[in-house]
Amino acid sequence: MTRLDMVMDIRDVPPKSKWFMLSLQHLFAMFGSTILVPFLTGLPPAVALISSGSGTLAYLLITKGRIPAYLGSSFAFIAPIGSAIAESGVPGAMVGSFFAGLVYGILALLIGSFGLDWLMKILPPVVVGPVIIVIGLGLAPTAVDMAMNVDGSYSGKHFMVAVLTLSITVIGSLFFKGFFGLIPILIGIISGYICSLILGIVDTSTISATWNSIVEADSVGAFLGAVFVLPEFVIPFKDYNPFDIFSWSIFWIMVPVATVTIAEHIGDQMVLSKVAGKNFIKEPGLHRSILGDGVATIIGSALGGPPNTTYGENIGVLAITRVFSVFVIGGAAVLAITFGFIGIIPDIINSIPTAVMGGVSILLFGIIASSGLRMLVDNQIDLGNNRNLIIASVILVIGIGGALVRIDIAGVNIEIAGMALAAITGVVLNLILPGKESGYGNGKMFKSDENIDEN
């Protein structure tokens, strides 16, 4: 790719007249997915927006402003966050998220020191692909329950809203062009929300109360106080003591998932490199981008938000708009932070019926599972080979079946379950079973030393 192909290169500063709209466009493309994770896990959407924006700014700083990537809430951690919250509340999920971020940092140091080949031996496609499938299919019951049930009982009205939301999102994904083709999730959510308003299943009382306080403000101070609201941050050492919250169960619930998101991160960097016509794996280096991702996740854990990760939607926006400027990405991050402090925006997000999010989730969780299948196909993993078939099969059944292991070590109870157990099992099986070469397929997933195609 040459500079002539770009509307804006990575270090180009956009004109002031266009900067706001370009950044807003980029944020909108990430918005639907970013708010879905806190919606499903019960975390505050405002905090998720702020941690997303803050994490993106940290990522841009660590990668020396050379990788145009926006970071948003990670889907892979939805189920682990739910499990951690059930065990130790939101602080427990934040402690687990912190340690997951540390894994990124440790891995970044190892890659910077020893290269990438060793990672291939631990996380070949035959392991990562099935674990990604587990992430998607493991969340399927949640999506279906949200789509058709209210308080545990079937609701035809809510299911109709979910089907409409899903249908519009699918149509948008297939037929919308240009910028609208980048935001089918957001369009689906808006359409489902409008339908819900018509059917009378939206509780707008909180929105009305906030709006009335803004309109009736009789001074500048009252107006600003009504517009801007401090989100429900959960701060370590202020709201809880991490040392009191930590448990090995939380550690094993959250940390193994980082192995999967790291593999996804590497894949995103490879695709982004091809789209931009540069080799981000080499410069500024994969160790920097992984470190940036980890720091973004740690920032999220320090604020009470979900772990962050690079987004495929980001690559789609760059590919279509040809605007690669990191200043546009940074502007989107600043807008996300700003939106998090505007009280009426979280009120609107919280008023979205579960049926709307359920309809969108049916598609998104299916896409996650399909992405794992695609990884196996792209890397030409031969499932006719008994070794590969055994590894994939065991991972799928353990992960989707909800198997768990409880261990009591010196009076400390450790529980490893579901996706985490599936990932660990896959890694162990790959290391001990003979014929490791077959698990790599064509090795496409980690070919970092080859020249990125610039055509």
Buried (B, 14 or more C-beta within 10 A) or exposed (E): BEEEEBEBBBEBEBEEEEBEEBBBBBBBBBBBBBBBBBBBBEBBBBBBBBBBBBBBBBBBEBBEBBBBBBBBBBBBBBBBBBBBBEBBEBBBBBBBBBBBBBBBBEBBEBBBEEEBEEBBBEBBBBBBBBBBBBBBBBBBEBBBBBBBBBEEEEBEBBBBBBBBBBBBBBBBBEEBEEEEBBBBBBBBBBBBBEBBEEBEBBEEEBBEEBBEBBEEBEEEEEBEBBBEBEBBBBEBEEEBEBEEBBBBBBBBBBBBBBBBBBBBBBBBBBBBBBBBBBBBBEEBBBBBBBBBBBBBBBBBBBBBBBBBBBBBBBBBBBBBBBBBBBBBBBBBBBBBBBBBBBBBBBBBBBBBBBBBBBBBBBBBBBBBBEBBBBBBEBBEBBEEBEBBBEBBEBBBBBBBEEBEBEEEEEEEEBBBBBBBBBBBBBBEBBEEBEEBEBBBBEBBBBBBEEEBEEE
